[in-house]
Amino acid sequence: MLGRDARAGIGTAFTPLARLLTRWRVPPDALTWGGTILTCLAALVLLIPGHFVLGSVVLALVLLLDSLDGLVARLTGTASDWGAFLDSTLDRIADGVVLGSLCIHFLAVADRTPLHIACGVLALVAVVLGAAISYAKARAQSLGMTADVGLMERADRFVVLLAGALVAGFVGPWALLVALAVLVAGSAWTVQQRMTEVRRQARAAAAEEGTS
């Protein structure tokens, strides 16, 4: 949902910092690992105890800096399939830790209220659907098809999640319940969109083979 223009704008804003890191000879892979480690630490240290305001702000800053590895790779001419693979793989780990931290908070740390249990369950469902979104795209590409469609990509999901966490820090967990419900619904719709698109391509390829 976040268009290429928005991503390009973020890239432009961080280009000066990327150039500085390039002069310091910081490797892109180190930035990828560093961003993932910081994301995981912020989630574990801040979200599990329920520090949602500080946690959402810190995670938002870390995620904004997540584009630095790609920028540095392009500036240094070191962009590679390995770098893209590493970035995607570590993103899945970071996503799981962030949502997993919310699961732990609501199901093991916070009081056992229906609201907290609902938040924990929705966070767990969001982990599963987030993995399905990524897998659908990767599996489609391995079969020679594409699955680039979808209502909610990773950036969209984090905007919804962190906005909910920030508001929840001021007004209570019901805000996160709403955000997680939107996240789950949007993620489920995205999985359905990608499955439909791959099915369409598979049928078109089968029909083409049948007429050849």
Sequence and secondary structure as in RCSB ss.txt:
>XXXX:A:sequence
MLGRDARAGIGTAFTPLARLLTRWRVPPDALTWGGTILTCLAALVLLIPGHFVLGSVVLALVLLLDSLDGLVARL
TGTASDWGAFLDSTLDRIADGVVLGSLCIHFLAVADRTPLHIACGVLALVAVVLGAAISYAKARAQSLGMTADVG
LMERADRFVVLLAGALVAGFVGPWALLVALAVLVAGSAWTVQQRMTEVRRQARAAAAEEGTS
>XXXX:A:secstr
   HHHHHHHHHHHHHHHHHHHHTT  HHHHHHHHHHHHHHHIIIIITTT HHHHHHHHHHHHHGGGHHHHHHHH
HT   HHHHHHHHHHHHHHHHHHHHHHHHIIIIIS   HHHHHHHHHHHHHHHHHHHHHHHHHHHHHTT      
S  HHHHHHHHHHHHHHHHHH THHHHHHHHHHHHHHHHHHHHHHHHHHHHHHHHHHHHHH 
